[in-house]
Amino acid sequence: MQSKRAASAAYLLAVAAGFLFCGQGLAADDSACIECHGSKGSITDAAGAMDLKLTPEKLDRLVVLPAETGTVHAGIACLDCHPKAGDIPHPEGMLNDNPCAACHDDALKQVNGSAHKDPAGGEHLRGTCWACHGAHDVRPPNDPKSTLAPVNVASRCLACHAKRDYLIGVHGHGVQLAGLDVAATCVSCHGGHDILAPSETGSRVARRNISFTCGKCHGRVSEAYRKSVHGAALTANDNPDVPTCVDCHQAHGTVDPLLPQFRLASPAICGRCHNNPKIMDKYGISTAVYSTYVADFHGTTAELFRAATPDQPLNQAVCYDCHGYHDVESVTTAGKAQIQERLLARCQACHPQATTKFLSAWTQHYIPSRTKYSMIYWVKVFYQLVIPGTIGFFLMYIAVDVWGRRRHRRTS
């Protein structure tokens, strides 16, 4: 036991001597540091010499391999980032300091203005530098081995944020499976050092800014949206009732809009707002648009497809076929002539022989009444009276006939 202690003490003294004699030379040669931190065994020996007990997690953190070619800190010595490490044994709490702050004060200021800031405005950030960039093997984002290479960004963010639906979305699939480094990552939408919560006005994902953020990749689409009845109300008045990109396409688990699942789900997506009386009553818009669509031939077929064969393409009209995708216009503002022209073009896609008279077969989401589509209303009333009346009459006739036959048997 004594010999083991002596060996450990001698080991520790040798390392300390290495620090003393290397002095400034450590900028070019970190061998004295690597001698202790190069493996779990050497760290365990050094800790034993100082009567320190290390947990497996801390032991893993203390292993530091020599810097590889391509790291941004190549040529920077250990003591440049960890000046207190020159003292043997190392001072308690040394790892609580943020070594990045000494050189990257500009980045520290950005992070301290973000959601990952130090509540006290100092160096102890909620999202530490090395949590994203790595500790010793820091590489530029365009390096495939970098922790911030597009394929690795999600794993870094998901270590803290429970947004795993990104991995099954079209963007996550593009990066992770298809190898498309141009597809959106967390940083593409939220930013890097200056990440703000969606509730913050300056956030890239604040409701008012979402179309601009998506527009970095989807430029023509975002411009069309901002000119639409939804986008114009949002950009002009910060209207909280209109949908943004993520309301229809989801923020993280974005579904490919070309897939049958999205097409089949689109009426329900529109119905979230247009079937809500609290929202629609503000603008004098009927909430019957969803129920009348589901009740007609197109909507009934779409509902059957969605319930029975959600993976099969739907050849029936859905909301955006008539109203547009991102360029949705107000029916009132567009005018009857323009609306009918658009509808006729859409109807002719499936019904080539359709004329303007064909449009009169559609009740335009109105529920027939005495004043609107009165003929359909009275025909509906007629059948509501005649069918129950006819069935009721025959049931009564059968009941009277049965009663009469039984009475006749008794008297005879």
C-alpha positions in Angstrom: 0.0 0.0 0.0 2.8 2.4 0.9 4.7 1.6 -2.3 1.6 2.4 -4.3 1.2 5.7 -2.6 4.8 6.5 -3.2 4.5 5.6 -6.8 1.5 7.8 -7.2 3.2 10.7 -5.4 6.2 10.4 -7.6 4.0 10.4 -10.7 2.3 13.6 -9.5 5.6 15.3 -8.8 6.9 14.3 -12.2 3.8 15.9 -13.9 4.2 19.1 -11.7 7.9 19.3 -12.7 6.8 19.0 -16.3 4.6 22.1 -15.9 7.4 24.0 -14.2 10.1 23.3 -16.8 7.9 23.6 -19.8 6.7 27.0 -18.8 5.7 29.1 -21.8 6.6 26.2 -24.0 3.2 24.6 -23.4 1.8 26.8 -26.2 3.5 24.4 -28.6 3.6 21.3 -26.5 0.8 20.1 -24.3 2.5 16.8 -23.5 2.5 17.5 -19.7 -1.3 17.9 -19.8 -1.9 14.9 -22.0 0.3 12.8 -19.7 -2.4 13.0 -17.1 -5.5 13.6 -19.2 -4.7 11.3 -22.1 -6.4 8.2 -20.7 -8.7 7.1 -17.9 -5.9 5.1 -16.3 -3.5 8.1 -16.0 -6.3 10.3 -14.6 -7.2 7.6 -12.1 -3.5 7.4 -11.0 -3.3 11.2 -10.6 -6.6 11.3 -8.6 -5.3 8.5 -6.4 -2.2 10.4 -5.6 -4.4 13.3 -4.4 -6.9 11.0 -2.6 -9.7 12.1 -5.0 -12.6 10.0 -6.0 -14.1 10.5 -9.4 -17.5 9.4 -10.7 -17.5 7.6 -14.1 -19.2 10.7 -15.7 -16.5 13.0 -14.4 -13.8 10.6 -15.4 -15.1 10.6 -19.0 -15.1 14.4 -19.0 -11.5 14.7 -17.9 -10.1 12.5 -20.7 -8.6 14.9 -23.4 -7.0 13.5 -26.5 -4.3 15.5 -28.5 -5.9 18.0 -30.9 -6.4 16.7 -34.4 -5.7 18.5 -37.6 -8.6 20.7 -38.7 -9.7 21.9 -35.3 -10.1 25.7 -35.0 -8.0 25.8 -31.8 -5.0 23.9 -33.2 -1.8 25.6 -31.8 -3.6 27.0 -28.7 -2.2 25.5 -25.5 -4.2 24.0 -22.7 -3.1 26.7 -20.3 -4.3 29.4 -22.7 -7.9 28.3 -22.0 -7.3 26.8 -18.5 -4.7 29.1 -16.9 -5.5 27.8 -13.4 -4.4 24.3 -14.5 -0.8 25.4 -14.0 -1.4 24.8 -10.3 -0.9 21.2 -9.1 -3.2 20.0 -7.7 -5.7 22.0 -9.8 -7.8 24.5 -7.8 -11.3 23.3 -6.8 -14.1 24.5 -9.1 -11.7 25.2 -12.0 -14.1 23.7 -14.5 -16.9 26.1 -13.4 -15.2 28.9 -15.3 -16.1 29.6 -19.0 -12.8 29.5 -20.9 -14.4 30.6 -24.1 -15.3 34.0 -22.7 -11.7 35.2 -22.8 -11.5 35.3 -26.6 -15.2 35.2 -27.7 -16.7 38.1 -25.8 -18.7 39.1 -28.8 -20.4 35.7 -28.9 -20.9 35.9 -25.2 -22.8 39.2 -25.5 -25.0 37.7 -28.2 -25.8 34.6 -26.1 -26.5 36.8 -23.1 -29.2 38.5 -25.2 -30.8 35.2 -26.0 -32.8 32.4 -24.4 -29.6 30.7 -23.4 -28.3 33.6 -21.4 -26.8 33.7 -17.9 -29.5 35.1 -15.7 -26.9 37.2 -14.0 -25.5 38.4 -17.3 -22.1 36.6 -16.8 -20.3 33.6 -18.2 -22.5 30.8 -16.7 -24.8 30.3 -19.6 -28.0 28.1 -19.6 -26.8 26.7 -22.9 -23.0 26.3 -22.5 -20.6 26.9 -25.4 -19.3 23.3 -25.4 -22.8 21.9 -25.3 -23.1 23.0 -28.9 -19.6 23.4 -30.2 -17.9 20.6 -28.3 -15.1 21.1 -25.8 -11.7 20.3 -27.4 -12.4 19.1 -30.9 -14.1 22.3 -32.0 -14.4 22.5 -35.8 -16.0 24.9 -38.3 -19.6 24.2 -39.3 -18.6 23.3 -42.9 -16.4 20.5 -41.6 -18.4 17.2 -41.7 -16.8 16.2 -38.4 -18.1 19.4 -36.7 -20.7 19.1 -34.0 -22.5 21.9 -35.9 -22.4 20.3 -39.3 -26.0 20.1 -40.6 -26.3 16.4 -39.9 -25.2 16.8 -36.3 -27.1 20.0 -35.3 -30.3 18.2 -34.4 -28.6 15.8 -32.0 -27.0 18.7 -30.2 -30.3 20.6 -29.7 -32.3 17.4 -28.9 -29.9 16.8 -26.0 -31.9 19.5 -24.2 -35.0 20.1 -26.2 -37.8 17.5 -26.6 -38.5 18.2 -30.3 -37.8 14.8 -31.8 -40.7 15.3 -34.3 -38.1 17.2 -36.3 -36.5 13.9 -37.2 -39.7 12.6 -38.8 -40.5 15.9 -40.6 -39.5 16.7 -44.2 -36.6 18.9 -43.1 -35.2 16.3 -40.8 -35.5 13.6 -43.4 -33.8 15.8 -45.9 -30.8 16.4 -43.6 -30.6 13.0 -41.8 -31.6 10.6 -44.6 -31.2 12.3 -47.9 -27.9 14.1 -47.0 -29.3 17.5 -48.1 -27.1 19.9 -46.1 -29.2 22.8 -47.6 -32.4 21.5 -45.8 -33.4 23.5 -42.7 -31.8 22.6 -39.4 -32.6 24.0 -35.9 -30.1 26.8 -36.5 -31.6 27.7 -39.9 -34.9 28.7 -38.2 -33.9 29.7 -34.6 -30.4 31.1 -35.2 -27.2 30.3 -33.4 -26.0 32.6 -30.6 -29.0 35.0 -30.7 -31.9 32.5 -30.2 -35.0 34.1 -28.8 -38.2 32.6 -27.5 -41.2 32.8 -30.0 -42.9 35.3 -27.6 -40.1 37.8 -28.2 -40.8 40.4 -30.9 -37.3 40.0 -32.4 -37.4 36.2 -32.6 -37.0 34.6 -36.0 -40.0 32.4 -35.0 -42.2 35.1 -33.7 -45.6 34.9 -35.5 -44.9 38.1 -37.4 -41.5 36.9 -38.6 -42.1 33.2 -39.4 -42.9 33.8 -43.1 -39.6 35.7 -43.5 -37.7 32.9 -41.8 -39.3 30.3 -44.0 -38.8 32.6 -46.9 -35.0 32.2 -46.7 -35.6 28.9 -48.5 -39.2 29.3 -49.8 -39.0 32.8 -51.2 -41.8 32.8 -53.8 -44.1 31.0 -51.4 -43.5 33.5 -48.5 -44.1 36.5 -50.8 -47.4 35.0 -52.0 -48.4 34.3 -48.4 -47.7 37.9 -47.3 -49.9 39.2 -50.1 -52.8 36.9 -49.2 -55.7 37.6 -46.9 -53.9 35.8 -44.1 -50.4 37.2 -44.5 -51.6 40.8 -45.1 -53.6 40.8 -41.9 -50.6 39.5 -40.0 -48.0 41.8 -41.3 -50.2 44.9 -41.2 -52.0 44.4 -37.9 -50.3 41.5 -36.1 -53.6 39.8 -36.3 -53.4 36.8 -33.9 -56.2 34.9 -35.6 -54.7 34.3 -39.0 -52.5 31.2 -39.7 -48.8 31.3 -40.3 -46.6 28.8 -42.0 -46.3 26.5 -39.0 -50.0 26.5 -38.3 -50.6 24.6 -41.5 -47.3 22.8 -42.0 -46.2 22.3 -38.4 -43.0 23.7 -37.0 -40.8 20.6 -36.5 -42.7 17.6 -37.8 -43.4 19.3 -41.1 -45.2 16.9 -43.5 -44.4 16.9 -47.2 -47.3 18.7 -48.8 -47.1 16.5 -51.8 -48.0 13.4 -49.8 -51.6 12.1 -49.7 -51.6 12.4 -45.9 -51.3 16.2 -46.1 -53.9 16.5 -48.8 -56.4 14.4 -46.8 -55.7 16.3 -43.6 -56.0 19.8 -45.2 -59.8 20.2 -44.7 -59.3 19.6 -41.0 -56.4 22.0 -40.9 -58.6 24.8 -42.4 -61.4 23.7 -40.2 -59.4 24.4 -37.0 -60.0 28.1 -37.6 -63.0 28.2 -40.0 -65.1 25.9 -37.8 -64.3 28.0 -34.7 -67.2 30.5 -33.9 -65.0 32.5 -31.5 -62.8 33.4 -34.4 -65.2 33.5 -37.3 -67.8 35.7 -35.5 -65.3 38.5 -35.3 -65.2 38.7 -39.1 -68.8 37.8 -40.0 -67.7 34.6 -41.6 -69.9 31.5 -41.5 -68.6 28.5 -39.5 -70.6 26.2 -41.8 -67.9 26.1 -44.4 -66.3 23.0 -43.0 -69.5 21.1 -42.2 -71.0 21.9 -45.6 -67.8 20.7 -47.4 -67.8 17.5 -45.4 -71.5 17.0 -46.2 -71.1 17.3 -50.0 -69.8 14.8 -52.5 -66.1 16.0 -52.4 -65.9 16.2 -48.7 -67.7 12.9 -48.0 -65.3 11.2 -50.3 -62.3 12.9 -48.7 -63.4 11.8 -45.2 -63.9 8.2 -46.4 -60.4 8.2 -47.9 -58.9 9.7 -44.7 -60.5 7.0 -42.6 -60.1 4.0 -44.8 -57.0 4.6 -47.1 -55.0 7.5 -45.8 -52.0 6.5 -48.0 -53.9 6.6 -51.2 -54.0 9.8 -53.4 -57.3 11.7 -53.3 -58.8 12.9 -56.6 -61.5 15.0 -55.0 -61.3 18.7 -54.5 -60.1 20.0 -51.1 -60.1 23.5 -49.7 -56.9 24.8 -51.3 -57.9 23.6 -54.8 -60.6 26.3 -54.9 -59.2 28.9 -52.6 -55.5 28.6 -53.4 -52.5 27.4 -51.5 -50.6 30.4 -50.1 -52.3 33.1 -52.1 -55.7 32.8 -50.5 -57.9 35.9 -51.3 -60.9 37.3 -49.6 -64.0 36.2 -51.5 -65.5 39.7 -50.8 -62.5 41.6 -52.0 -61.7 39.5 -55.1 -65.2 39.9 -56.5 -67.7 37.5 -57.9 -66.4 37.4 -61.5 -62.8 36.5 -60.4 -64.0 33.9 -58.0 -66.2 32.2 -60.6 -63.4 32.3 -63.1 -61.1 30.5 -60.6 -63.8 28.0 -59.6 -64.6 27.2 -63.3 -60.9 26.5 -64.0 -60.7 24.2 -61.0 -63.9 22.3 -61.9 -62.8 21.9 -65.5 -59.6 20.1 -64.2 -61.9 17.1 -63.3 -65.0 18.0 -65.4 -63.7 19.2 -68.8 -67.2 19.9 -70.2 -68.2 22.1 -67.3 -69.6 25.6 -68.1 -70.6 28.5 -65.9 -73.9 26.9 -65.3 -72.1 24.0 -63.7 -71.2 26.3 -60.8 -74.9 26.8 -59.9 -75.0 23.2 -58.7 -72.8 24.2 -55.8 -74.3 26.0 -52.8 -71.0 27.8 -52.0 -70.8 26.6 -48.4 -74.3 28.1 -47.6 -76.9 26.1 -45.8 -80.1 26.3 -48.0 -82.7 28.5 -46.4 -86.0 30.3 -47.4 -83.9 33.2 -48.8 -80.8 31.4 -50.0 -81.2 28.5 -52.5 -84.9 28.4 -51.6 -85.8 25.6 -54.1 -83.3 23.3 -52.5 -84.6 24.3 -49.1 -88.2 23.5 -49.9 -87.3 20.2 -51.6 -85.4 19.3 -48.4 -88.4 20.3 -46.3 -90.7 18.3 -48.7 -88.6 15.1 -48.2 -88.4 15.7 -44.4 -92.2 15.7 -44.3 -93.0 13.1 -46.9 -90.5 10.4 -46.0 -91.3 10.2 -42.3 -95.0 10.7 -43.1 -95.1 7.9 -45.6 -93.2 5.5 -43.4 -95.4 6.5 -40.4 -98.6 6.0 -42.4 -97.6 2.5 -43.5 -96.5 1.6 -39.9 -99.9 2.8 -38.6 -101.7 0.9 -41.4 -99.8 -2.3 -40.6 -100.6 -1.9 -36.9 -104.3 -1.3 -37.6 -104.4 -4.3 -39.9 -102.8 -6.6 -37.3 -105.2 -5.3 -34.6 -108.2 -5.9 -36.9 -107.1 -9.5 -37.8 -106.7 -10.4 -34.2 -110.1 -9.0 -33.3 -111.7 -10.9 -36.1 -110.2 -14.1 -34.9 -111.5 -13.5 -31.4 -115.1 -12.8 -32.6 -115.1 -15.8 -34.9 
